Amino acid sequence: MNQTPLHIVILAAGKGTRMYSKMPKVLHEVGGKPMVTRVIDVAATLNPQNICVVIGHGKEQVLEKVKRDVVWVEQTEQLGTGHAVKTALPHLPIEGRTLVLYGDVPLTDTATLETLLEAAGDEVGLLTDVLDNPTGYGRIIREGGKVVAIVEEKDADAAQKAVKETNTGILVLPNAKLKDWLNSLSSDNAQGEYYLTDLIASANSDGITVHPVQVRASHLAAGVNNKVQLAELERIFQTGQAQELLKAGLTLRDPARFDLRGRLKHGQDVAIDINVVIEGDVEIGDNVEIGANCVIKNAKIGAGSKIAPFSHLEDCEVGVNNHIGPYTRLRPNAVLADDVHIGNFVEVKNASIGQGTKASHLTYIGDAEVGRKTNFGAGTIIANYDGVNKHKTVIGDEVL
């Protein structure tokens, strides 16, 4: 394992014009998490000395949304990837090496980056991909098998455009050379920008070897420039999660119609029907069944419980052997004991429901404490707001 200090720069300053959104591109989500947050979290697994995130367009939104312990660096003008990394130079000591990542490449994983870092050593590492249709990507130019340059699409001639090995943009650079190389960059190219890719030629000029590593799957280095690509990576991500859950024993009636946008801990013999969305932190006990079209967010569901279709559970706790739904809404701080039945078109908010209590239909229970084996008839509403304050309602055991 290379002991050279590692620094990471994540480029996240772009506007994302083709997203057609007022939100910065890197804040669009994959699996319920902003793309740039995913990249930061993967970067942190490499135990770097620091992580610098270069921001520009919509910086206020990024700072508000992304709560991570990183160094924020502003790129006031978007003058290319080389210029973006240059803005982070004050935070990159001369000792060590720098890994460059991108805030719109959300599925990069730890294993890929560790392989690249190991291959690079203290020289230059370059993550590449081979594409059947490389249009739009920088081409890897080799001489005798050695990487000597990267040529961007707009600057490539016909022979270079025929090359199918492409640049992913992810690379490792030695800090001792980084400042000089960045200062030597020119914007004399088709886009009038300072290309980070030109540092490959600089490395060759200085006799430093460029170590290419081909990514094992294209999606691990795929960037997002529009909503089509975002949707494609979302589906790849969800498919991967579903496969891991299936391997762990979870039953998914149709893995292609299941979304996990957080973390799921499940017991044995748990079955989830189609179009279920899991958000936040969810824990499900043994022998639980979840019907179609349910949304479950930050909830704990006890063993043997049945959640019927079209139910919505958020920030709540469901006990053992409950029957919930269909069309039930459990809102924040709803805590249900064991053997509770909450039926169709019943809403529970900020209330504790005792063991064996039933509210079978058309009921609202809010800000209440309900005892054991109580029964709510259809149309019951606990009205506890006087226009200024909410009052707690207490209902005892075995009340009808």
C-alpha positions as CSV (number, residue, x, y, z in Angstrom):
1,M,0.0,0.0,0.0
2,N,1.4,3.4,-1.1
3,Q,2.0,5.6,2.0
4,T,2.3,8.9,0.0
5,P,-0.1,11.4,1.5
6,L,-3.3,11.6,-0.6
7,H,-5.3,14.8,-1.4
8,I,-8.5,14.8,-3.4
9,V,-10.0,17.5,-5.6
10,I,-13.6,17.2,-6.7
11,L,-14.7,19.4,-9.6
12,A,-18.2,20.6,-9.0
13,A,-18.4,24.1,-10.4
14,G,-20.3,23.5,-13.7
15,K,-23.7,24.9,-14.5
16,G,-25.2,21.9,-16.2
17,T,-27.0,23.8,-19.0
18,R,-28.3,20.6,-20.6
19,M,-30.1,19.6,-17.3
20,Y,-32.5,22.5,-17.9
21,S,-32.8,23.2,-14.2
22,K,-32.2,26.1,-11.8
23,M,-30.5,23.6,-9.5
24,P,-26.7,23.1,-9.9
25,K,-26.1,19.9,-11.8
26,V,-24.2,18.2,-9.0
27,L,-27.2,18.5,-6.6
28,H,-29.4,16.3,-8.8
29,E,-29.8,13.0,-6.9
30,V,-29.0,9.4,-7.6
31,G,-30.5,7.0,-5.1
32,G,-31.9,9.8,-3.0
33,K,-28.5,11.5,-2.5
34,P,-27.0,14.5,-4.4
35,M,-24.4,13.3,-6.9
36,V,-21.6,15.4,-5.4
37,T,-22.4,14.0,-1.9
38,R,-22.0,10.5,-3.2
39,V,-18.6,11.4,-4.7
40,I,-17.5,13.0,-1.4
41,D,-18.5,10.0,0.6
42,V,-16.5,7.6,-1.7
43,A,-13.5,10.0,-1.6
44,A,-13.6,9.9,2.2
45,T,-13.3,6.0,2.2
46,L,-9.8,6.5,0.8
47,N,-8.7,8.3,4.0
48,P,-7.2,11.4,2.3
49,Q,-5.5,14.2,4.2
50,N,-8.1,16.6,2.8
51,I,-10.9,16.8,0.2
52,C,-11.2,20.0,-1.8
53,V,-14.5,20.6,-3.6
54,V,-14.4,23.2,-6.3
55,I,-17.7,25.0,-6.7
56,G,-19.0,27.9,-8.8
57,H,-22.4,28.0,-10.3
58,G,-25.1,27.9,-7.6
59,K,-22.5,27.7,-4.8
60,E,-24.9,28.9,-2.2
61,Q,-27.3,26.0,-3.0
62,V,-24.4,23.5,-2.9
63,L,-23.2,24.8,0.5
64,E,-26.7,24.7,1.9
65,K,-27.4,21.2,0.7
66,V,-24.1,19.4,1.2
67,K,-23.2,19.0,4.8
68,R,-19.7,17.4,4.7
69,D,-16.4,18.2,6.3
70,V,-14.5,19.3,3.2
71,V,-12.5,22.4,1.9
72,W,-14.8,24.5,-0.3
73,V,-12.9,26.3,-3.1
74,E,-14.7,28.8,-5.4
75,Q,-14.0,28.9,-9.1
76,T,-15.3,32.4,-10.1
77,E,-14.8,31.8,-13.8
78,Q,-15.3,28.5,-15.5
79,L,-12.2,28.3,-17.7
80,G,-11.8,24.6,-17.9
81,T,-10.8,21.6,-15.8
82,G,-7.1,22.7,-15.6
83,H,-8.1,26.1,-14.2
84,A,-10.5,24.4,-11.8
85,V,-7.8,22.3,-10.2
86,K,-5.5,25.3,-10.2
87,T,-7.9,27.1,-7.8
88,A,-7.4,24.3,-5.3
89,L,-3.5,24.6,-5.4
90,P,-3.3,26.7,-2.1
91,H,-4.7,23.6,-0.3
92,L,-2.4,21.1,-1.9
93,P,1.0,20.8,-0.3
94,I,4.0,20.0,-2.4
95,E,4.3,16.6,-0.7
96,G,2.0,13.8,-1.7
97,R,-0.3,13.2,-4.7
98,T,-3.7,14.5,-5.8
99,L,-6.7,12.5,-7.1
100,V,-9.1,14.4,-9.3
101,L,-12.7,13.4,-9.2
102,Y,-15.9,14.9,-10.6
103,G,-19.1,15.9,-8.8
104,D,-21.3,14.6,-11.7
105,V,-19.8,11.1,-11.8
106,P,-21.9,9.6,-9.0
107,L,-21.2,5.9,-9.3
108,T,-17.4,5.9,-8.9
109,D,-16.5,3.3,-6.3
110,T,-13.7,2.8,-3.8
111,A,-12.4,-0.4,-5.5
112,T,-11.9,1.4,-8.8
113,L,-10.1,4.3,-7.2
114,E,-7.9,2.1,-5.0
115,T,-6.8,0.2,-8.2
116,L,-5.9,3.5,-9.9
117,L,-4.0,4.8,-6.9
118,E,-2.0,1.5,-6.6
119,A,-1.2,1.5,-10.3
120,A,-0.1,5.2,-10.3
121,G,2.3,4.9,-7.3
122,D,4.0,8.3,-7.1
123,E,3.7,9.0,-10.8
124,V,0.6,9.7,-13.0
125,G,-2.5,7.4,-13.0
126,L,-5.2,7.7,-15.6
127,L,-8.6,6.0,-15.6
128,T,-9.7,5.1,-19.1
129,D,-12.7,3.4,-20.8
130,V,-13.2,1.7,-24.2
131,L,-16.4,2.7,-25.8
132,D,-18.1,1.5,-29.0
133,N,-19.2,5.1,-29.6
134,P,-16.6,7.4,-28.2
135,T,-18.1,10.6,-29.7
136,G,-17.7,13.5,-27.4
137,Y,-14.9,12.0,-25.3
138,G,-11.2,12.8,-25.2
139,R,-9.2,10.1,-26.9
140,I,-6.2,8.3,-25.4
141,I,-3.3,8.6,-27.7
142,R,-0.6,5.9,-27.4
143,E,2.7,5.4,-29.1
144,G,4.1,1.9,-28.8
145,G,1.5,1.2,-26.1
146,K,2.6,4.2,-24.0
147,V,0.1,6.9,-23.2
148,V,1.5,10.1,-24.6
149,A,-1.5,12.5,-24.8
150,I,-5.2,13.0,-24.5
151,V,-6.9,14.8,-27.4
152,E,-10.3,16.3,-26.8
153,E,-13.0,15.6,-29.4
154,K,-13.1,19.2,-30.8
155,D,-9.3,19.1,-31.3
156,A,-9.0,15.6,-32.7
157,D,-8.3,14.8,-36.3
158,A,-9.9,11.9,-38.2
159,A,-7.4,9.3,-37.1
160,Q,-7.6,10.3,-33.5
161,K,-11.4,10.3,-33.6
162,A,-11.3,6.6,-34.7
163,V,-9.6,5.7,-31.3
164,K,-12.1,4.0,-29.0
165,E,-10.1,4.3,-25.8
166,T,-11.4,7.4,-24.0
167,N,-10.5,9.6,-21.0
168,T,-12.8,9.4,-18.0
169,G,-11.2,12.5,-16.5
170,I,-10.3,10.7,-13.3
171,L,-6.5,10.9,-12.7
172,V,-3.8,10.9,-10.1
173,L,-1.0,13.5,-10.2
174,P,2.2,14.0,-8.2
175,N,1.9,17.2,-6.2
176,A,5.6,18.0,-6.7
177,K,4.9,18.6,-10.4
178,L,1.3,19.8,-10.2
179,K,1.9,23.5,-9.8
180,D,4.4,23.8,-12.6
181,W,2.3,21.7,-15.0
182,L,-0.8,23.7,-14.3
183,N,1.0,27.0,-14.8
184,S,2.2,25.8,-18.1
185,L,-1.3,25.1,-19.5
186,S,-2.5,27.1,-22.5
187,S,-6.0,27.9,-23.6
188,D,-5.0,27.7,-27.3
189,N,-7.5,25.1,-28.3
190,A,-11.0,24.8,-29.9
191,Q,-12.8,25.6,-26.6
192,G,-10.5,28.3,-25.4
193,E,-10.1,26.5,-22.0
194,Y,-7.3,25.2,-19.9
195,Y,-7.5,21.4,-20.2
196,L,-6.4,19.2,-17.3
197,T,-5.8,16.5,-19.9
198,D,-2.8,18.5,-21.3
199,L,-0.9,17.4,-18.2
200,I,-0.5,14.0,-19.7
201,A,1.8,15.5,-22.3
202,S,3.6,17.5,-19.6
203,A,4.2,14.3,-17.7
204,N,5.7,12.6,-20.8
205,S,7.9,15.7,-21.4
206,D,9.3,15.4,-17.8
207,G,9.9,11.7,-18.2
208,I,7.1,10.7,-15.7
209,T,5.2,7.5,-16.6
210,V,1.5,7.7,-17.2
211,H,-0.2,4.5,-15.9
212,P,-3.5,3.8,-17.6
213,V,-6.1,1.7,-15.8
214,Q,-9.2,0.7,-17.7
215,V,-12.4,0.9,-15.7
216,R,-14.1,-2.5,-15.2
217,A,-17.6,-1.1,-16.1
218,S,-18.4,2.1,-17.9
219,H,-21.0,3.3,-15.4
220,L,-18.3,3.5,-12.7
221,A,-16.9,6.5,-14.6
222,A,-19.9,7.8,-16.4
223,G,-20.8,11.5,-16.0
224,V,-24.2,13.1,-16.1
225,N,-24.9,15.9,-18.6
226,N,-28.6,15.6,-19.0
227,K,-31.7,14.0,-17.5
228,V,-31.5,10.9,-19.8
229,Q,-28.0,10.1,-18.4
230,L,-29.2,10.8,-14.9
231,A,-32.1,8.3,-15.3
232,E,-29.8,5.7,-16.8
233,L,-27.4,5.9,-13.9
234,E,-30.3,5.9,-11.4
235,R,-31.6,2.6,-12.9
236,I,-28.1,1.0,-12.9
237,F,-27.7,2.1,-9.2
238,Q,-31.1,0.7,-8.2
239,T,-30.5,-2.6,-10.1
240,G,-27.3,-3.1,-8.2
241,Q,-28.9,-2.4,-4.9
242,A,-31.8,-4.8,-5.7
243,Q,-29.4,-7.5,-6.6
244,E,-27.5,-7.2,-3.4
245,L,-30.7,-7.4,-1.4
246,L,-31.9,-10.4,-3.3
247,K,-28.6,-12.1,-2.5
248,A,-29.1,-11.3,1.2
249,G,-32.5,-13.1,1.2
250,L,-35.0,-10.3,0.6
251,T,-37.9,-11.2,-1.7
252,L,-38.6,-8.5,-4.3
253,R,-41.6,-9.4,-6.5
254,D,-40.1,-7.4,-9.3
255,P,-36.6,-6.0,-8.7
256,A,-37.0,-3.6,-11.7
257,R,-39.8,-1.9,-9.8
258,F,-38.2,-1.2,-6.5
259,D,-36.3,1.9,-5.3
260,L,-34.0,2.1,-2.3
261,R,-33.0,5.7,-1.5
262,G,-31.3,5.2,1.7
263,R,-30.4,2.1,3.9
264,L,-32.5,-1.0,4.5
265,K,-32.0,-3.5,7.3
266,H,-34.2,-6.5,6.9
267,G,-34.9,-9.8,8.6
268,Q,-35.7,-13.2,7.1
269,D,-38.7,-14.0,5.0
270,V,-39.5,-10.4,4.1
271,A,-41.4,-9.8,0.9
272,I,-41.8,-6.5,-0.9
273,D,-44.3,-6.1,-3.8
274,I,-43.9,-3.8,-6.8
275,N,-43.4,0.0,-6.8
276,V,-42.2,0.3,-3.2
277,V,-39.9,3.2,-2.4
278,I,-37.6,3.0,0.7
279,E,-36.1,6.2,1.9
280,G,-33.8,7.1,4.7
281,D,-33.1,4.5,7.3
282,V,-35.6,1.7,7.4
283,E,-35.5,-1.5,9.6
284,I,-37.9,-4.4,8.8
285,G,-38.3,-7.4,11.1
286,D,-38.8,-11.1,10.1
287,N,-41.9,-12.2,8.2
288,V,-43.0,-8.8,7.1
289,E,-45.0,-8.2,3.9
290,I,-45.1,-4.9,2.2
291,G,-47.8,-4.4,-0.5
292,A,-47.5,-2.6,-3.8
293,N,-47.0,1.2,-4.1
294,C,-46.0,1.9,-0.5
295,V,-43.5,4.6,0.5
296,I,-41.6,3.9,3.7
297,K,-39.2,6.5,5.1
298,N,-37.2,6.4,8.3
299,A,-39.4,3.7,9.8
300,K,-39.1,0.6,11.9
301,I,-41.5,-2.3,11.2
302,G,-41.8,-5.1,13.7
303,A,-41.8,-8.8,12.9
304,G,-44.9,-10.3,11.3
305,S,-46.5,-7.0,10.3
306,K,-48.4,-6.6,7.1
307,I,-48.3,-3.2,5.2
308,A,-51.1,-3.2,2.7
309,P,-50.8,-1.4,-0.7
310,F,-50.7,2.4,-1.1
311,S,-49.6,3.1,2.5
312,H,-47.2,5.9,3.4
313,L,-45.0,5.5,6.6
314,E,-42.6,8.3,7.6
315,D,-40.5,8.7,10.8
316,C,-42.6,6.2,12.7
317,E,-42.4,2.9,14.5
318,V,-44.7,-0.1,13.9
319,G,-44.8,-2.9,16.4
320,V,-45.0,-6.7,16.0
321,N,-47.9,-8.3,14.1
322,N,-49.5,-5.0,13.0
323,H,-51.8,-4.7,10.1
324,I,-51.5,-1.4,8.3
325,G,-53.5,-0.2,5.3
326,P,-54.4,-0.1,2.6
327,Y,-54.2,3.7,2.1
328,T,-52.8,4.3,5.6
329,R,-50.6,7.3,6.5
330,L,-48.3,7.1,9.5
331,R,-46.7,10.5,10.0
332,P,-43.7,11.5,12.2
333,N,-43.7,10.2,15.7
334,A,-46.5,7.7,15.3
335,V,-45.6,4.8,17.6
336,L,-47.7,1.7,17.3
337,A,-47.4,-1.1,19.9
338,D,-48.0,-4.8,19.0
339,D,-51.1,-6.3,17.4
340,V,-52.4,-2.9,16.2
341,H,-54.7,-2.5,13.2
342,I,-54.7,0.8,11.3
343,G,-56.9,0.5,8.3
344,N,-57.8,2.3,5.1
345,F,-57.8,6.1,5.1
346,V,-56.5,6.4,8.6
347,E,-53.9,9.0,9.5
348,V,-51.8,8.9,12.7
349,K,-49.4,11.7,13.7
350,N,-47.4,12.2,16.8
351,A,-49.3,9.6,18.7
352,S,-48.7,6.4,20.6
353,I,-51.2,3.6,20.0
354,G,-51.5,0.8,22.6
355,Q,-51.4,-3.0,22.1
356,G,-54.4,-4.4,20.2
357,T,-56.0,-1.1,19.4
358,K,-57.9,-0.8,16.1
359,A,-58.8,2.1,13.8
360,S,-60.1,0.4,10.8
361,H,-61.2,3.2,8.6
362,L,-61.7,7.0,8.0
363,T,-60.0,8.2,11.2
364,Y,-57.5,10.9,12.2
365,I,-55.5,10.4,15.4
366,G,-53.1,13.3,16.1
367,D,-51.1,14.3,19.2
368,A,-52.6,11.6,21.3
369,E,-51.9,8.8,23.7
370,V,-54.1,5.8,23.2
371,G,-54.3,2.8,25.5
372,R,-54.7,-0.9,24.9
373,K,-57.5,-2.6,23.0
374,T,-59.3,0.6,22.2
375,N,-61.5,0.7,19.1
376,F,-62.1,3.8,16.8
377,G,-65.3,3.8,14.8
378,A,-65.4,5.2,11.3
379,G,-65.2,9.0,11.0
380,T,-63.4,9.6,14.3
381,I,-61.3,12.7,14.4
382,I,-59.2,13.8,17.4
383,A,-59.4,17.6,17.1
384,N,-56.9,19.1,19.5
385,Y,-55.9,22.5,18.0
386,D,-57.5,25.6,19.4
387,G,-56.0,28.0,16.9
388,V,-53.0,28.8,19.0
389,N,-51.8,25.6,20.7
390,K,-52.0,21.9,20.1
391,H,-53.3,19.9,23.0
392,K,-52.5,16.3,23.8
393,T,-55.5,13.9,23.9
394,V,-55.4,10.9,26.2
395,I,-57.6,7.8,25.6
396,G,-57.4,4.9,28.0
397,D,-57.6,1.1,27.6
398,E,-60.6,-0.7,26.1
399,V,-62.4,2.4,25.1
400,L,-65.0,2.2,22.3
